[in-house]
């Protein structure tokens, strides 16, 4: 019998224990992978809200709990626009409403009609709203398809009831295309935020250094932060920083629990098999070969658990996507990196969990082991 065959035979003779241990690993892997996928999906959603429109970077209020609560005054927008190297600065008011059961997180975007082209809006049907049109609205093409509305139709959802669709537009990403756009003054009145916006979309001159322009804006506006990379979004949305910290902490806890469960199982198996290990040592097995046997069994258990754990995670995130509170926000993406994370987690559990049993096995004396009842 080959060495690999011996490992599989040993695991097969204790099927219930093997299955339960693999399930324990699977649960740990599921927790780690699900937390990673959900966290990155929510961060991507927040990033998409920030990066709507055609901009080199955005400017928002520094360190707010939620970027949608950011407050940038129109005076600050004008000051940003006067910064050397800035080509344009568009003030954008963003709000979220519960439009209906299908769209519990529906974005309203307020932009002045004169800034639509600069912001990156392309009108694909109809025309733009008027500067002070109280009941005119434009829908992103995805929102129009989802709501089955065309130019000239009137909206009947209670939060936007009576608004006439005057145009269908396209932006550069999915959140913008699944939203609605209103005149800035209209949305400011609806949300009781006169004279303020949520963020400023900034474009710089072709010859300007983007990082220097960002630094200058922050120097001149102490309450504002300029961000352009996903890793910087925590500066304007503390929830993203808290989310990352919570993910790390929960993953460590899941890993520790998995290690403890698998270690206890392997230790119990070691105690039950002391005489077996003693026989193997007596017939000439080296310490290294015995350690390899224990480690090999643990790795096989963990890899099997990783496969089951990733499958569990896929099913769990699929269920989470259909929760009312997460619909439209959570869009879980699984790729090779996700599977790799599950495998790394399982291997980490195996190495840590098998460490102590391997030390015990290496220090085992054949004579003492054979005398053990």
C-alpha positions as CSV (number, residue, x, y, z in Angstrom):
1,X,0.0,0.0,0.0
2,X,1.3,3.5,-0.9
3,X,1.8,6.2,1.8
4,X,-1.1,8.2,0.3
5,X,-3.3,5.1,0.3
6,X,-2.5,4.5,4.0
7,X,-3.6,8.1,4.8
8,X,-6.9,7.6,3.0
9,X,-7.5,4.2,4.6
10,X,-6.9,5.6,8.1
11,X,-9.4,8.4,7.5
12,X,-11.9,5.9,6.0
13,X,-11.8,3.6,9.1
14,X,-13.1,6.5,11.2
15,X,-15.8,7.9,8.9
16,X,-18.0,9.6,11.4
17,X,-15.1,11.4,13.1
18,X,-13.6,12.3,9.7
19,X,-16.9,13.7,8.4
20,X,-17.5,15.8,11.6
21,X,-13.9,17.2,11.5
22,X,-14.3,18.1,7.8
23,X,-17.6,19.8,8.6
24,X,-15.9,21.8,11.4
25,X,-13.2,22.9,8.9
26,X,-15.9,23.7,6.3
27,X,-17.8,26.0,8.8
28,X,-14.6,27.9,9.5
29,X,-13.8,28.2,5.8
30,X,-17.4,29.3,5.1
31,X,-17.2,32.0,7.7
32,X,-13.8,33.3,6.5
33,X,-14.8,33.2,2.8
34,X,-18.3,34.6,3.3
35,X,-17.0,37.5,5.4
36,X,-14.4,38.3,2.8
37,X,-16.9,38.2,-0.1
38,X,-19.6,40.2,1.7
39,X,-17.1,42.8,2.9
40,X,-15.5,43.3,-0.5
41,X,-18.9,43.5,-2.1
42,X,-20.2,46.1,0.3
43,X,-17.0,48.1,-0.1
44,X,-17.3,47.9,-3.9
45,X,-20.9,49.2,-3.6
46,X,-19.8,52.1,-1.5
47,X,-16.9,52.8,-3.9
48,X,-19.4,52.8,-6.9
49,X,-21.5,55.3,-5.1
50,X,-18.5,57.6,-4.7
51,X,-17.1,57.1,-8.1
52,X,-20.2,57.9,-10.2
53,X,-19.6,60.2,-13.1
54,X,-16.5,61.2,-14.9
55,X,-13.9,62.4,-12.4
56,X,-10.3,62.0,-11.5
57,X,-11.2,61.9,-7.8
58,X,-13.9,63.0,-5.5
59,X,-14.0,65.3,-2.5
60,X,-16.2,64.7,0.5
61,X,-16.5,65.5,4.1
62,X,-13.8,63.9,6.1
63,X,-14.5,61.0,8.5
64,X,-18.3,60.8,8.4
65,X,-20.0,57.7,9.5
66,X,-21.7,57.2,6.1
67,X,-20.6,58.9,2.9
68,X,-24.3,59.7,2.2
69,X,-24.3,62.0,5.2
70,X,-21.3,63.9,3.9
71,X,-21.9,67.7,3.8
72,X,-20.0,69.9,1.3
73,X,-21.2,73.5,1.0
74,X,-21.5,75.2,-2.3
75,X,-18.9,77.7,-1.2
76,X,-16.5,74.8,-0.6
77,X,-17.3,73.4,-4.1
78,X,-16.5,76.9,-5.6
79,X,-13.2,76.9,-3.6
80,X,-12.3,73.5,-4.9
81,X,-13.0,74.6,-8.4
82,X,-10.6,77.6,-8.0
83,X,-7.8,75.4,-6.9
84,X,-4.8,75.5,-9.3
85,X,-4.9,72.5,-11.6
86,X,-8.6,71.8,-11.3
87,X,-10.4,71.7,-14.6
88,X,-13.9,71.3,-13.3
89,X,-15.7,70.6,-10.0
90,X,-19.3,69.3,-10.0
91,X,-21.3,69.4,-6.8
92,X,-23.4,66.2,-6.5
93,X,-26.1,65.5,-3.9
94,X,-26.7,61.8,-3.4
95,X,-29.5,60.3,-1.4
96,X,-31.0,56.8,-1.0
97,X,-34.7,56.0,-0.7
98,X,-36.8,52.8,-0.4
99,X,-38.6,53.0,-3.8
100,X,-40.3,49.7,-3.6
101,X,-39.8,46.1,-2.6
102,X,-37.6,45.5,-5.6
103,X,-35.5,48.6,-5.1
104,X,-35.1,49.1,-1.3
105,X,-31.8,51.1,-1.9
106,X,-32.6,53.4,-4.8
107,X,-30.3,56.3,-5.4
108,X,-31.4,59.9,-6.1
109,X,-28.7,62.0,-7.7
110,X,-29.0,65.8,-7.8
111,X,-26.9,67.6,-10.4
112,X,-27.4,71.0,-12.0
113,X,-28.5,70.6,-15.7
114,X,-25.5,72.7,-16.7
115,X,-23.1,70.2,-15.1
116,X,-24.6,67.0,-16.6
117,X,-22.2,66.8,-19.5
118,X,-19.2,67.6,-17.3
119,X,-20.3,65.0,-14.8
120,X,-20.3,62.4,-17.6
121,X,-24.1,62.0,-18.3
122,X,-25.1,60.9,-21.7
123,X,-28.8,61.4,-22.6
124,X,-29.9,58.4,-24.6
125,X,-33.6,59.3,-24.9
126,X,-35.7,62.5,-24.2
127,X,-34.0,65.5,-22.8
128,X,-32.5,66.9,-19.6
129,X,-34.6,68.4,-16.9
130,X,-34.9,72.1,-16.3
131,X,-32.8,73.8,-13.6
132,X,-35.8,74.4,-11.3
133,X,-38.2,71.8,-12.6
134,X,-40.0,70.6,-9.5
135,X,-41.5,67.5,-11.0
136,X,-39.1,66.4,-13.8
137,X,-36.8,63.4,-13.4
138,X,-34.4,61.4,-15.5
139,X,-33.9,57.7,-15.1
140,X,-30.8,55.6,-15.7
141,X,-31.4,53.2,-18.5
142,X,-31.2,50.2,-16.1
143,X,-33.7,51.9,-13.7
144,X,-36.0,52.6,-16.6
145,X,-35.9,49.0,-17.7
146,X,-36.5,47.7,-14.1
147,X,-39.4,50.1,-13.6
148,X,-40.8,49.6,-17.1
149,X,-40.9,53.4,-17.7
150,X,-40.3,55.4,-20.8
151,X,-39.9,59.1,-21.6
152,X,-43.2,60.8,-21.0
153,X,-44.4,58.4,-18.3
154,X,-45.3,59.5,-14.8
155,X,-43.9,57.7,-11.8
156,X,-46.4,56.2,-9.3
157,X,-44.1,55.0,-6.5
158,X,-45.1,56.9,-3.4
159,X,-41.7,58.5,-2.8
160,X,-41.5,59.8,-6.4
161,X,-45.1,60.0,-7.2
162,X,-46.1,62.5,-9.8
163,X,-42.6,63.0,-11.3
164,X,-42.5,63.0,-15.1
165,X,-39.8,61.1,-16.8
166,X,-38.3,63.5,-19.3
167,X,-35.1,61.7,-20.2
168,X,-33.2,58.4,-20.0
169,X,-29.5,58.7,-19.4
170,X,-26.3,56.6,-19.1
171,X,-23.4,57.0,-16.7
172,X,-20.2,55.0,-16.5
173,X,-21.2,52.4,-13.9
174,X,-24.1,50.3,-12.7
175,X,-25.1,52.2,-9.6
176,X,-25.5,55.4,-11.6
177,X,-27.4,53.6,-14.4
178,X,-29.8,52.1,-11.8
179,X,-30.6,55.5,-10.2
180,X,-32.6,58.6,-10.9
181,X,-31.4,62.1,-11.5
182,X,-33.1,65.3,-10.4
183,X,-32.3,69.0,-10.6
184,X,-29.9,69.8,-7.7
185,X,-32.2,72.5,-6.3
186,X,-35.2,70.1,-6.4
187,X,-33.3,67.3,-4.5
188,X,-31.9,69.8,-2.0
189,X,-35.5,70.9,-1.3
190,X,-36.8,67.3,-1.0
191,X,-34.0,66.3,1.4
192,X,-34.0,69.6,3.3
193,X,-30.3,70.3,2.4
194,X,-30.3,73.7,0.9
195,X,-26.9,75.0,-0.3
196,X,-25.1,71.7,0.3
197,X,-24.0,68.6,-1.7
198,X,-22.7,65.2,-0.8
199,X,-19.5,65.2,-2.8
200,X,-17.6,67.0,-5.5
201,X,-16.5,65.3,-8.6
202,X,-13.2,66.8,-9.7
203,X,-11.4,66.6,-13.0
204,X,-7.9,68.1,-13.3
205,X,-6.0,69.7,-16.2
206,X,-4.2,67.2,-18.4
207,X,-0.8,68.6,-17.4
208,X,-1.6,68.8,-13.6
209,X,-0.3,66.3,-11.1
210,X,-3.4,64.6,-9.5
211,X,-1.8,63.9,-6.2
212,X,-0.6,67.4,-5.8
213,X,-4.0,68.8,-6.6
214,X,-5.6,66.5,-4.1
215,X,-3.1,67.5,-1.4
216,X,-3.7,71.2,-2.1
217,X,-7.4,70.8,-1.8
218,X,-7.1,69.1,1.5
219,X,-4.6,71.7,2.7
220,X,-7.1,74.5,1.8
221,X,-10.1,72.7,3.2
222,X,-9.5,71.1,6.5
223,X,-12.9,69.4,6.8
224,X,-12.7,67.7,3.4
225,X,-10.8,64.7,2.1
226,X,-9.9,63.9,-1.5
227,X,-10.0,60.2,-2.5
228,X,-9.4,58.3,-5.8
229,X,-8.5,54.7,-4.7
230,X,-10.7,52.1,-3.0
231,X,-8.2,51.9,-0.2
232,X,-8.8,55.6,0.6
233,X,-12.6,55.4,0.9
234,X,-12.4,54.8,4.7
235,X,-11.2,58.4,5.0
236,X,-14.7,59.6,4.0
237,X,-16.8,56.7,5.2
238,X,-15.9,55.3,8.7
239,X,-18.3,52.4,8.1
240,X,-15.9,51.0,5.5
241,X,-13.0,51.1,8.0
242,X,-15.1,49.5,10.7
243,X,-16.3,46.9,8.2
244,X,-12.7,45.9,7.4
245,X,-11.7,45.8,11.0
246,X,-14.8,43.6,11.9
247,X,-14.0,41.3,9.0
248,X,-10.4,40.8,10.2
249,X,-11.5,40.1,13.8
250,X,-14.3,37.7,12.8
251,X,-11.9,35.8,10.4
252,X,-9.4,35.4,13.2
253,X,-12.1,34.0,15.5
254,X,-13.3,31.6,12.9
255,X,-9.7,30.4,12.2
256,X,-9.1,29.9,16.0
257,X,-12.3,27.9,16.4
258,X,-11.4,25.7,13.5
259,X,-7.9,25.1,14.8
260,X,-9.1,24.2,18.3
261,X,-11.8,21.7,16.9
262,X,-9.4,20.0,14.5
263,X,-6.6,19.9,17.1
264,X,-8.9,18.3,19.7
265,X,-9.9,15.7,17.1
266,X,-6.3,14.9,16.1
267,X,-5.2,14.7,19.7
268,X,-8.0,12.2,20.5
269,X,-7.1,10.2,17.4
270,X,-3.4,10.3,18.6
271,X,-4.3,9.0,22.0
272,X,-6.4,6.2,20.6
273,X,-3.6,5.2,18.2
274,X,-0.6,5.3,20.5
275,X,-0.1,1.5,20.3
276,X,-0.4,1.7,16.5
277,X,2.2,4.4,16.3
278,X,4.4,2.4,18.7
279,X,4.3,-0.6,16.3
280,X,5.1,1.6,13.3
281,X,8.1,3.0,15.2
282,X,9.2,-0.5,16.3
283,X,9.2,-1.8,12.7
284,X,11.5,1.0,11.6
285,X,9.3,4.1,10.8
286,X,11.3,7.3,11.4
287,X,9.9,10.2,13.3
288,X,9.7,12.2,10.1
289,X,7.5,9.5,8.4
290,X,5.2,9.3,11.4
291,X,4.8,13.1,11.5
292,X,4.1,13.1,7.8
293,X,1.3,10.6,8.4
294,X,-0.4,12.8,11.0
295,X,0.1,15.9,8.9
296,X,-1.1,14.2,5.8
297,X,-4.3,13.1,7.4
298,X,-5.0,16.6,8.8
299,X,-4.3,18.2,5.4
300,X,-6.7,15.8,3.6
301,X,-9.4,16.6,6.2
302,X,-8.8,20.3,5.8
303,X,-8.8,20.3,2.0
304,X,-12.1,18.3,1.9
305,X,-13.5,20.8,4.4
306,X,-12.3,23.7,2.2
307,X,-14.3,22.4,-0.8
308,X,-17.4,22.0,1.3
309,X,-16.9,25.3,3.0
310,X,-16.7,27.3,-0.3
311,X,-19.9,25.6,-1.4
312,X,-21.6,26.5,1.8
313,X,-20.4,30.1,1.4
314,X,-21.7,30.3,-2.1
315,X,-25.2,29.1,-0.9
316,X,-25.1,31.5,2.1
317,X,-24.2,34.6,0.1
318,X,-26.8,33.7,-2.5
319,X,-29.4,33.8,0.3
320,X,-28.1,37.0,1.7
321,X,-28.4,38.7,-1.7
322,X,-32.2,38.2,-1.5
323,X,-32.6,39.8,1.9
324,X,-34.6,43.0,1.7
325,X,-32.0,45.1,3.5
326,X,-29.2,43.9,1.2
327,X,-31.0,43.7,-2.2
328,X,-29.3,45.9,-4.7
329,X,-26.3,46.5,-2.4
330,X,-24.7,43.0,-2.0
331,X,-23.5,41.5,-5.2
332,X,-21.2,38.6,-4.3
333,X,-18.5,37.6,-6.7
334,X,-16.7,34.3,-6.5
335,X,-13.4,33.8,-8.5
336,X,-10.2,31.9,-8.3
337,X,-9.0,34.2,-5.5
338,X,-12.1,33.3,-3.4
339,X,-11.4,29.5,-3.8
340,X,-7.7,30.2,-3.0
341,X,-8.7,32.0,0.2
342,X,-10.7,29.0,1.3
343,X,-7.8,26.7,0.5
344,X,-5.3,28.9,2.3
345,X,-7.6,29.0,5.4
346,X,-7.9,25.2,5.4
347,X,-4.2,24.6,5.0
348,X,-3.6,27.1,7.8
349,X,-6.0,25.3,10.0
350,X,-4.3,22.0,9.2
351,X,-0.8,23.2,9.9
352,X,-1.7,24.9,13.2
353,X,-4.0,22.1,14.4
354,X,-1.5,19.3,13.6
355,X,1.5,21.0,15.2
356,X,1.0,19.7,18.7
357,X,-0.1,16.2,17.7
358,X,2.9,16.0,15.4
359,X,5.2,17.0,18.3
360,X,3.7,14.3,20.5
361,X,4.1,11.7,17.7
362,X,7.7,12.7,17.1
363,X,8.6,12.3,20.8
364,X,6.8,8.9,21.1
365,X,9.0,6.0,22.4
366,X,8.2,2.7,20.9
367,X,8.6,0.7,24.1
368,X,6.4,3.0,26.2
369,X,3.8,3.1,23.4
370,X,3.6,-0.7,23.1
371,X,3.1,-1.1,26.9
372,X,0.2,1.4,26.9
373,X,-3.2,-0.2,27.5
